[in-house]
Amino acid sequence: MTENISIQKTGPVLRFAPSPTGMLHIGGARTALFNWLYARHTGGTFLLRIEDTDRERSTPEAVDAILNGMRWMGLDWDGDAVFQFARAARHREVAQKMLADGKAYRCYATADELTAMREEQKAKGLPMRYDGRWRDRDPAQAPPGAPYVVRLKSPQTGETIVHDLVVGDVRFANDQLDDMVLLRSDGTPTYMLAVVVDDADMGVSHVIRGADHLNNAARQIQIIAAMGASIPAYGHLPLINGPDGAKLSKRHGALAVEAYRDMGYLPETMRNYLLRLGWSHGDDETISTEDAIKWFNFEAIGKSPARMDYKKLDNLNGHYIRITPDETLVGEVAAFLERQTPPRILSMAARTRLAAAMPSLKERAKTLVQLATGADFLYTDGKRDLDASAARLLDGPGRARLAAALPALEATDWSGPALEEAARAHAEKTGLKLGDVAQPLRAALTGTATSPPLFEMLALLGREESLIRLRAYAD
Ligand code: GLU
Protein backbone atom coordinates (compact mmCIF):
# COMPACT_ATOMS: atom_id res chain seq x y z
CA MET A 1 0.00 0.00 0.00
CA THR A 2 1.26 3.43 -0.90
CA GLU A 3 0.66 6.51 1.13
CA ASN A 4 0.40 10.10 0.07
CA ILE A 5 1.28 11.46 3.46
CA SER A 6 4.31 13.03 1.89
CA ILE A 7 3.10 14.07 -1.55
CA GLN A 8 3.92 17.61 -2.55
CA LYS A 9 1.10 19.83 -1.36
CA THR A 10 0.31 23.39 -2.28
CA GLY A 11 -2.21 25.76 -0.76
CA PRO A 12 -5.01 24.56 1.50
CA VAL A 13 -5.16 20.81 2.09
CA LEU A 14 -8.60 19.21 2.11
CA ARG A 15 -9.65 15.65 2.50
CA PHE A 16 -12.61 13.37 2.20
CA ALA A 17 -12.54 10.60 4.80
CA PRO A 18 -15.30 8.06 4.21
CA SER A 19 -15.74 4.89 6.25
CA PRO A 20 -16.03 1.94 3.87
CA THR A 21 -19.02 0.37 5.55
CA GLY A 22 -21.41 0.84 2.63
CA MET A 23 -21.85 2.63 -0.63
CA LEU A 24 -20.95 6.25 -1.33
CA HIS A 25 -24.16 7.95 -0.34
CA ILE A 26 -25.51 11.23 -1.48
CA GLY A 27 -24.47 13.10 1.69
CA GLY A 28 -20.92 11.74 1.45
CA ALA A 29 -20.76 12.67 -2.21
CA ARG A 30 -21.74 16.25 -1.37
CA THR A 31 -19.07 16.41 1.34
CA ALA A 32 -16.49 15.12 -1.14
CA LEU A 33 -17.66 17.63 -3.75
CA PHE A 34 -17.37 20.63 -1.42
CA ASN A 35 -13.87 19.62 -0.35
CA TRP A 36 -12.85 19.00 -3.96
CA LEU A 37 -14.30 22.31 -5.13
CA TYR A 38 -12.50 24.27 -2.47
CA ALA A 39 -9.20 22.55 -3.23
CA ARG A 40 -9.61 23.17 -6.96
CA HIS A 41 -10.78 26.75 -6.34
CA THR A 42 -7.70 27.57 -4.31
CA GLY A 43 -5.20 25.49 -6.24
CA GLY A 44 -4.85 23.42 -3.07
CA THR A 45 -4.74 19.68 -2.50
CA PHE A 46 -7.60 17.21 -2.20
CA LEU A 47 -6.77 13.98 -0.37
CA LEU A 48 -8.77 10.81 0.09
CA ARG A 49 -8.55 8.76 3.27
CA ILE A 50 -10.39 5.50 3.71
CA GLU A 51 -11.29 5.16 7.39
CA ASP A 52 -11.29 1.41 7.62
CA THR A 53 -10.51 1.02 11.31
CA ASP A 54 -13.85 -0.65 12.06
CA ARG A 55 -12.71 -4.08 10.88
CA GLU A 56 -16.09 -5.70 11.43
CA ARG A 57 -17.99 -3.32 9.19
CA SER A 58 -15.38 -2.30 6.61
CA THR A 59 -15.37 -4.29 3.37
CA PRO A 60 -13.28 -4.25 0.18
CA GLU A 61 -16.52 -4.01 -1.82
CA ALA A 62 -17.39 -0.79 -0.02
CA VAL A 63 -13.91 0.59 -0.71
CA ASP A 64 -14.45 -0.13 -4.41
CA ALA A 65 -17.92 1.38 -4.34
CA ILE A 66 -16.53 4.58 -2.84
CA LEU A 67 -13.60 4.84 -5.25
CA ASN A 68 -15.84 4.13 -8.24
CA GLY A 69 -18.46 6.57 -7.01
CA MET A 70 -15.83 9.30 -6.67
CA ARG A 71 -14.44 8.55 -10.13
CA TRP A 72 -17.88 8.56 -11.68
CA MET A 73 -18.64 11.90 -10.02
CA GLY A 74 -15.41 13.23 -11.54
CA LEU A 75 -13.92 14.00 -8.12
CA ASP A 76 -10.27 13.19 -8.64
CA TRP A 77 -8.06 13.10 -5.59
CA ASP A 78 -4.39 13.93 -5.36
CA GLY A 79 -1.93 11.11 -4.75
CA ASP A 80 -3.03 7.67 -3.61
CA ALA A 81 -5.80 7.04 -1.12
CA VAL A 82 -4.57 6.65 2.47
CA PHE A 83 -5.90 3.65 4.38
CA GLN A 84 -6.31 4.44 8.05
CA PHE A 85 -6.00 0.94 9.48
CA ALA A 86 -2.52 0.59 7.99
CA ARG A 87 -1.41 3.52 10.15
CA ALA A 88 -2.33 1.99 13.51
CA ALA A 89 1.32 1.80 14.62
CA ARG A 90 1.67 5.54 14.06
CA HIS A 91 -1.51 6.22 16.03
CA ARG A 92 -0.12 4.13 18.91
CA GLU A 93 3.16 5.98 18.75
CA VAL A 94 1.38 9.32 19.20
CA ALA A 95 -0.55 7.97 22.18
CA GLN A 96 2.71 6.73 23.74
CA LYS A 97 4.24 10.14 23.26
CA MET A 98 1.24 11.75 24.97
CA LEU A 99 1.68 9.30 27.86
CA ALA A 100 5.36 10.23 28.13
CA ASP A 101 4.47 13.93 28.05
CA GLY A 102 1.87 13.53 30.80
CA LYS A 103 -0.93 14.48 28.37
CA ALA A 104 -2.51 11.06 28.65
CA TYR A 105 -2.69 8.37 31.32
CA ARG A 106 -3.30 4.67 31.84
CA CYS A 107 -6.70 3.76 33.17
CA TYR A 108 -7.01 0.32 34.78
CA ALA A 109 -10.72 0.48 35.57
CA THR A 110 -12.33 -2.85 34.72
CA ALA A 111 -15.47 -3.20 32.66
CA ASP A 112 -17.46 -4.20 35.77
CA GLU A 113 -16.19 -1.20 37.64
CA LEU A 114 -17.20 1.15 34.83
CA THR A 115 -20.63 -0.42 34.57
CA ALA A 116 -21.12 0.09 38.31
CA MET A 117 -19.94 3.70 37.96
CA ARG A 118 -22.48 4.38 35.23
CA GLU A 119 -25.33 2.72 37.08
CA GLU A 120 -24.63 4.87 40.08
CA GLN A 121 -24.57 8.02 37.93
CA LYS A 122 -27.79 6.97 36.30
CA ALA A 123 -29.47 6.31 39.65
CA LYS A 124 -28.44 9.78 40.82
CA GLY A 125 -29.69 11.35 37.58
CA LEU A 126 -26.16 12.44 36.65
CA PRO A 127 -24.80 12.40 33.10
CA MET A 128 -22.93 9.18 32.44
CA ARG A 129 -19.27 10.03 32.06
CA TYR A 130 -15.95 8.51 33.00
CA ASP A 131 -15.15 10.07 36.38
CA GLY A 132 -11.38 10.32 35.99
CA ARG A 133 -10.64 7.75 38.70
CA TRP A 134 -7.18 6.91 37.31
CA ARG A 135 -6.34 10.42 36.17
CA ASP A 136 -4.16 11.29 39.12
CA ARG A 137 -3.64 7.84 40.57
CA ASP A 138 -0.22 6.24 40.71
CA PRO A 139 -0.13 3.44 38.09
CA ALA A 140 1.88 1.45 40.66
CA GLN A 141 -1.43 0.87 42.43
CA ALA A 142 -2.67 -1.22 39.53
CA PRO A 143 -2.51 -5.01 39.87
CA PRO A 144 0.65 -6.21 38.06
CA GLY A 145 0.03 -7.03 34.41
CA ALA A 146 -3.54 -5.72 34.57
CA PRO A 147 -4.92 -4.50 31.22
CA TYR A 148 -5.38 -0.77 30.76
CA VAL A 149 -6.64 1.75 28.27
CA VAL A 150 -4.92 5.04 27.52
CA ARG A 151 -7.06 8.09 28.14
CA LEU A 152 -6.56 11.73 27.24
CA LYS A 153 -5.96 14.00 30.22
CA SER A 154 -8.43 16.54 28.93
CA PRO A 155 -8.87 20.04 30.37
CA GLN A 156 -11.46 20.07 33.18
CA THR A 157 -12.23 23.75 33.28
CA GLY A 158 -12.87 26.41 30.67
CA GLU A 159 -14.31 25.68 27.28
CA THR A 160 -13.35 24.31 23.92
CA ILE A 161 -14.56 26.43 21.03
CA VAL A 162 -15.06 25.12 17.54
CA HIS A 163 -14.73 28.09 15.18
CA ASP A 164 -16.90 26.65 12.50
CA LEU A 165 -16.85 28.12 8.99
CA VAL A 166 -20.48 27.23 8.46
CA VAL A 167 -22.26 27.53 11.79
CA GLY A 168 -19.97 29.98 13.56
CA ASP A 169 -18.50 29.49 17.03
CA VAL A 170 -19.77 26.49 18.92
CA ARG A 171 -18.74 26.33 22.58
CA PHE A 172 -18.33 23.19 24.67
CA ALA A 173 -17.81 23.37 28.44
CA ASN A 174 -14.78 21.23 29.20
CA ASP A 175 -16.33 19.79 32.35
CA GLN A 176 -18.94 18.18 30.09
CA LEU A 177 -16.31 16.23 28.15
CA ASP A 178 -14.78 13.25 29.94
CA ASP A 179 -11.33 11.79 29.43
CA MET A 180 -11.78 9.87 26.23
CA VAL A 181 -10.04 6.62 25.38
CA LEU A 182 -7.19 6.92 22.87
CA LEU A 183 -5.91 3.34 22.94
CA ARG A 184 -8.05 0.35 23.84
CA SER A 185 -6.76 -2.37 26.15
CA ASP A 186 -5.68 -4.44 23.13
CA GLY A 187 -3.56 -1.50 21.98
CA THR A 188 -5.78 -0.54 19.05
CA PRO A 189 -6.30 3.19 18.53
CA THR A 190 -9.78 4.66 18.78
CA TYR A 191 -11.38 6.37 15.85
CA MET A 192 -11.08 9.76 17.54
CA LEU A 193 -7.30 9.41 17.86
CA ALA A 194 -6.82 8.01 14.37
CA VAL A 195 -8.67 10.87 12.65
CA VAL A 196 -6.67 13.51 14.43
CA VAL A 197 -3.27 11.92 13.89
CA ASP A 198 -4.00 11.30 10.21
CA ASP A 199 -5.24 14.83 9.63
CA ALA A 200 -2.12 16.21 11.28
CA ASP A 201 0.25 13.90 9.37
CA MET A 202 -1.51 14.58 6.08
CA GLY A 203 -1.17 18.31 6.69
CA VAL A 204 -4.93 18.86 6.48
CA SER A 205 -5.75 22.55 6.84
CA HIS A 206 -9.55 22.38 6.45
CA VAL A 207 -11.85 19.69 7.82
CA ILE A 208 -15.13 19.96 5.91
CA ARG A 209 -17.61 17.21 6.77
CA GLY A 210 -21.16 16.45 7.85
CA ALA A 211 -22.83 18.18 10.78
CA ASP A 212 -23.01 14.84 12.57
CA HIS A 213 -19.31 15.30 13.37
CA LEU A 214 -19.61 18.70 15.05
CA ASN A 215 -19.53 17.27 18.57
CA ASN A 216 -16.49 15.19 17.68
CA ALA A 217 -14.68 18.37 16.68
CA ALA A 218 -14.52 19.56 20.30
CA ARG A 219 -12.95 16.28 21.42
CA GLN A 220 -10.64 16.21 18.45
CA ILE A 221 -9.43 19.73 19.18
CA GLN A 222 -8.46 18.57 22.67
CA ILE A 223 -6.44 15.69 21.28
CA ILE A 224 -4.74 17.97 18.75
CA ALA A 225 -3.80 20.36 21.52
CA ALA A 226 -2.33 17.48 23.54
CA MET A 227 -0.33 16.37 20.50
CA GLY A 228 0.97 19.87 20.02
CA ALA A 229 -0.28 19.92 16.41
CA SER A 230 -2.04 22.86 14.80
CA ILE A 231 -5.81 22.99 14.74
CA PRO A 232 -7.38 22.90 11.27
CA ALA A 233 -10.26 25.09 10.18
CA TYR A 234 -13.59 23.27 10.54
CA GLY A 235 -16.76 23.45 8.52
CA HIS A 236 -19.72 21.22 9.29
CA LEU A 237 -22.28 20.87 6.52
CA PRO A 238 -25.98 20.75 7.37
CA LEU A 239 -27.64 17.42 6.69
CA ILE A 240 -29.63 16.55 3.60
CA ASN A 241 -33.32 15.87 4.18
CA GLY A 242 -35.87 14.08 2.05
CA PRO A 243 -38.49 16.03 0.06
CA ASP A 244 -40.78 15.89 3.13
CA GLY A 245 -38.20 17.55 5.37
CA ALA A 246 -37.45 14.39 7.38
CA LYS A 247 -33.91 13.01 7.59
CA LEU A 248 -33.00 11.41 4.26
CA SER A 249 -33.52 7.67 4.45
CA LYS A 250 -34.06 4.63 2.23
CA ARG A 251 -37.76 5.36 2.34
CA HIS A 252 -37.08 8.50 0.26
CA GLY A 253 -35.57 6.44 -2.54
CA ALA A 254 -32.01 6.13 -3.68
CA LEU A 255 -29.23 6.97 -1.26
CA ALA A 256 -26.26 5.57 -3.18
CA VAL A 257 -24.55 7.59 -5.87
CA GLU A 258 -24.44 4.43 -8.03
CA ALA A 259 -28.21 4.32 -8.05
CA TYR A 260 -28.29 7.77 -9.64
CA ARG A 261 -25.92 6.59 -12.32
CA ASP A 262 -28.17 3.59 -13.00
CA MET A 263 -31.25 5.83 -13.13
CA GLY A 264 -29.54 7.73 -15.92
CA TYR A 265 -28.28 10.92 -14.30
CA LEU A 266 -25.10 12.49 -15.63
CA PRO A 267 -22.12 13.23 -13.38
CA GLU A 268 -22.39 16.92 -14.37
CA THR A 269 -25.96 16.93 -13.15
CA MET A 270 -24.98 15.37 -9.85
CA ARG A 271 -22.20 17.89 -9.30
CA ASN A 272 -24.49 20.82 -10.05
CA TYR A 273 -27.36 19.38 -8.02
CA LEU A 274 -25.31 18.48 -4.96
CA LEU A 275 -23.60 21.86 -5.09
CA ARG A 276 -26.94 23.65 -5.00
CA LEU A 277 -28.02 21.37 -2.18
CA GLY A 278 -26.46 23.50 0.50
CA TRP A 279 -24.62 26.22 -1.43
CA SER A 280 -25.87 29.12 -3.48
CA HIS A 281 -24.68 31.72 -5.94
CA GLY A 282 -27.45 34.28 -6.22
CA ASP A 283 -30.43 32.66 -7.90
CA ASP A 284 -28.32 30.51 -10.21
CA GLU A 285 -29.67 26.98 -10.56
CA THR A 286 -27.56 25.85 -13.48
CA ILE A 287 -23.92 26.09 -12.52
CA SER A 288 -21.27 24.41 -14.64
CA THR A 289 -18.42 22.70 -12.85
CA GLU A 290 -16.08 25.29 -14.31
CA ASP A 291 -18.07 28.13 -12.73
CA ALA A 292 -18.45 26.17 -9.50
CA ILE A 293 -14.68 25.94 -9.22
CA LYS A 294 -14.41 29.65 -9.93
CA TRP A 295 -17.05 30.68 -7.42
CA PHE A 296 -17.00 28.16 -4.58
CA ASN A 297 -16.55 29.57 -1.09
CA PHE A 298 -17.52 28.66 2.45
CA GLU A 299 -19.53 31.84 3.06
CA ALA A 300 -22.40 30.79 0.83
CA ILE A 301 -22.93 27.38 2.42
CA GLY A 302 -26.46 27.21 3.83
CA LYS A 303 -26.89 26.87 7.58
CA SER A 304 -30.07 24.82 7.60
CA PRO A 305 -30.65 21.33 6.25
CA ALA A 306 -31.16 21.07 2.50
CA ARG A 307 -34.08 19.22 0.95
CA MET A 308 -33.91 16.74 -1.90
CA ASP A 309 -36.06 17.81 -4.81
CA TYR A 310 -36.24 15.09 -7.44
CA LYS A 311 -38.11 17.24 -9.91
CA LYS A 312 -35.31 19.78 -9.88
CA LEU A 313 -32.83 16.96 -10.34
CA ASP A 314 -34.74 15.75 -13.41
CA ASN A 315 -34.93 19.20 -14.95
CA LEU A 316 -31.26 19.78 -14.36
CA ASN A 317 -30.45 16.44 -15.96
CA GLY A 318 -32.57 17.36 -18.98
CA HIS A 319 -30.48 20.51 -19.30
CA TYR A 320 -27.17 18.64 -19.15
CA ILE A 321 -28.40 16.02 -21.61
CA ARG A 322 -29.32 18.79 -24.07
CA ILE A 323 -25.89 20.40 -23.87
CA THR A 324 -23.95 17.14 -24.05
CA PRO A 325 -22.49 16.44 -27.52
CA ASP A 326 -24.49 13.84 -29.49
CA GLU A 327 -21.52 11.53 -29.84
CA THR A 328 -21.02 11.43 -26.06
CA LEU A 329 -24.67 10.62 -25.53
CA VAL A 330 -24.49 7.81 -28.08
CA GLY A 331 -21.58 6.39 -26.08
CA GLU A 332 -23.52 6.77 -22.80
CA VAL A 333 -26.59 5.05 -24.22
CA ALA A 334 -24.45 2.24 -25.61
CA ALA A 335 -22.75 1.83 -22.23
CA PHE A 336 -26.11 1.85 -20.47
CA LEU A 337 -27.44 -0.88 -22.77
CA GLU A 338 -24.33 -2.95 -22.20
CA ARG A 339 -24.90 -2.82 -18.44
CA GLN A 340 -28.32 -4.45 -18.85
CA THR A 341 -28.84 -8.13 -18.18
CA PRO A 342 -28.45 -9.64 -20.64
CA PRO A 343 -26.17 -6.96 -22.11
CA ARG A 344 -27.37 -5.36 -25.33
CA ILE A 345 -24.65 -4.58 -27.80
CA LEU A 346 -25.49 -1.97 -30.43
CA SER A 347 -24.61 -2.78 -34.04
CA MET A 348 -22.80 -0.16 -36.09
CA ALA A 349 -26.02 0.45 -38.02
CA ALA A 350 -27.93 1.02 -34.79
CA ARG A 351 -25.28 3.41 -33.54
CA THR A 352 -25.46 5.38 -36.76
CA ARG A 353 -29.24 5.64 -36.52
CA LEU A 354 -28.98 6.62 -32.86
CA ALA A 355 -26.47 9.34 -33.69
CA ALA A 356 -28.69 10.68 -36.48
CA ALA A 357 -31.74 10.76 -34.21
CA MET A 358 -29.91 12.17 -31.20
CA PRO A 359 -30.61 15.87 -31.84
CA SER A 360 -34.35 15.09 -31.66
CA LEU A 361 -34.13 12.45 -28.97
CA LYS A 362 -32.15 14.53 -26.51
CA GLU A 363 -34.65 17.38 -26.57
CA ARG A 364 -37.20 15.29 -24.73
CA ALA A 365 -35.21 13.03 -22.39
CA LYS A 366 -34.73 13.79 -18.69
CA THR A 367 -32.53 10.76 -18.04
CA LEU A 368 -30.24 8.49 -20.01
CA VAL A 369 -32.68 5.69 -19.29
CA GLN A 370 -35.44 7.63 -21.03
CA LEU A 371 -33.03 8.37 -23.84
CA ALA A 372 -32.06 4.71 -24.20
CA THR A 373 -35.59 3.31 -23.99
CA GLY A 374 -37.13 6.08 -26.10
CA ALA A 375 -34.71 5.17 -28.87
CA ASP A 376 -35.45 1.47 -28.72
CA PHE A 377 -37.08 1.47 -32.17
CA LEU A 378 -33.73 2.44 -33.68
CA TYR A 379 -31.83 -0.61 -32.42
CA THR A 380 -33.65 -3.45 -34.16
CA ASP A 381 -34.94 -4.17 -37.64
CA GLY A 382 -38.34 -5.46 -38.71
CA LYS A 383 -41.84 -5.52 -37.31
CA ARG A 384 -42.23 -3.81 -33.94
CA ASP A 385 -44.00 -5.24 -30.93
CA LEU A 386 -46.63 -2.79 -29.74
CA ASP A 387 -46.97 -1.37 -26.28
CA ALA A 388 -50.50 -0.88 -24.92
CA SER A 389 -51.04 2.60 -26.29
CA ALA A 390 -49.59 1.75 -29.68
CA ALA A 391 -51.92 -1.27 -29.80
CA ARG A 392 -54.86 1.06 -29.15
CA LEU A 393 -53.80 3.30 -32.03
CA LEU A 394 -53.61 0.29 -34.30
CA ASP A 395 -57.12 -0.98 -33.70
CA GLY A 396 -59.21 -1.84 -36.78
CA PRO A 397 -59.83 1.75 -37.98
CA GLY A 398 -56.25 2.72 -37.17
CA ARG A 399 -54.89 -0.07 -39.36
CA ALA A 400 -57.25 0.90 -42.13
CA ARG A 401 -56.06 4.52 -41.99
CA LEU A 402 -52.47 3.32 -42.03
CA ALA A 403 -53.13 1.16 -45.11
CA ALA A 404 -54.90 4.02 -46.86
CA ALA A 405 -52.01 6.41 -46.29
CA LEU A 406 -49.28 4.08 -47.54
CA PRO A 407 -49.54 4.69 -51.28
CA ALA A 408 -49.15 8.45 -50.80
CA LEU A 409 -45.98 7.91 -48.78
CA GLU A 410 -44.59 5.33 -51.18
CA ALA A 411 -44.89 7.85 -54.00
CA THR A 412 -42.45 10.26 -52.32
CA ASP A 413 -38.64 10.41 -52.43
CA TRP A 414 -38.78 9.42 -48.73
CA SER A 415 -37.29 12.64 -47.40
CA GLY A 416 -38.73 14.11 -44.19
CA PRO A 417 -40.38 17.17 -45.80
CA ALA A 418 -41.78 15.15 -48.72
CA LEU A 419 -43.24 12.52 -46.38
CA GLU A 420 -44.85 15.18 -44.24
CA GLU A 421 -46.25 16.95 -47.26
CA ALA A 422 -47.69 13.70 -48.62
CA ALA A 423 -49.30 12.82 -45.28
CA ARG A 424 -50.82 16.28 -45.04
CA ALA A 425 -52.25 16.14 -48.55
CA HIS A 426 -53.62 12.66 -47.89
CA ALA A 427 -55.25 13.81 -44.64
CA GLU A 428 -56.84 16.78 -46.38
CA LYS A 429 -58.14 14.68 -49.23
CA THR A 430 -59.72 12.14 -46.87
CA GLY A 431 -61.06 14.73 -44.42
CA LEU A 432 -58.84 13.56 -41.53
CA LYS A 433 -56.63 15.49 -39.17
CA LEU A 434 -52.90 15.03 -39.70
CA GLY A 435 -52.70 13.38 -36.28
CA ASP A 436 -55.23 10.73 -37.29
CA VAL A 437 -52.95 9.75 -40.13
CA ALA A 438 -49.68 10.18 -38.26
CA GLN A 439 -50.47 8.32 -35.02
CA PRO A 440 -51.03 4.86 -36.55
CA LEU A 441 -47.88 5.40 -38.61
CA ARG A 442 -45.93 6.26 -35.47
CA ALA A 443 -47.31 3.26 -33.61
CA ALA A 444 -46.30 0.85 -36.36
CA LEU A 445 -42.90 2.45 -36.88
CA THR A 446 -41.86 2.62 -33.23
CA GLY A 447 -44.23 0.33 -31.31
CA THR A 448 -45.06 3.28 -29.05
CA ALA A 449 -47.37 6.27 -29.05
CA THR A 450 -44.65 8.87 -28.51
CA SER A 451 -41.44 9.34 -30.44
CA PRO A 452 -39.24 12.04 -31.87
CA PRO A 453 -40.79 13.81 -34.91
CA LEU A 454 -42.36 11.08 -37.05
CA PHE A 455 -41.37 12.20 -40.54
CA GLU A 456 -37.79 12.71 -39.49
CA MET A 457 -37.77 9.19 -38.09
CA LEU A 458 -39.29 7.70 -41.23
CA ALA A 459 -36.57 9.37 -43.28
CA LEU A 460 -33.91 8.25 -40.85
CA LEU A 461 -34.96 4.61 -40.91
CA GLY A 462 -35.16 4.72 -44.70
CA ARG A 463 -37.77 3.58 -47.18
CA GLU A 464 -37.11 -0.14 -47.01
CA GLU A 465 -37.01 -0.54 -43.22
CA SER A 466 -39.93 1.85 -42.67
CA LEU A 467 -42.15 0.08 -45.17
CA ILE A 468 -41.46 -3.32 -43.59
CA ARG A 469 -42.70 -1.94 -40.28
CA LEU A 470 -45.67 -0.04 -41.66
CA ARG A 471 -46.88 -2.87 -43.91
CA ALA A 472 -46.72 -5.27 -40.97
CA TYR A 473 -49.72 -3.45 -39.45
CA ALA A 474 -51.52 -2.23 -42.59
CA ASP A 475 -54.65 -4.25 -43.30
N1 GLU B 1 -15.13 8.59 8.59
C1 GLU B 1 -16.11 9.56 8.96
C2 GLU B 1 -17.41 9.27 8.25
O1 GLU B 1 -17.42 8.56 7.27
C3 GLU B 1 -15.69 10.98 8.61
C4 GLU B 1 -14.73 11.53 9.58
C5 GLU B 1 -14.28 12.92 9.27
O2 GLU B 1 -14.57 13.44 8.18
O3 GLU B 1 -13.59 13.49 10.12
O4 GLU B 1 -18.43 9.74 8.68
Residues whose N, C-alpha, C, O or C-beta is under 5 A from the ligand:
A	BS01	LIG	A17 P18 S19 E51 V195 R209
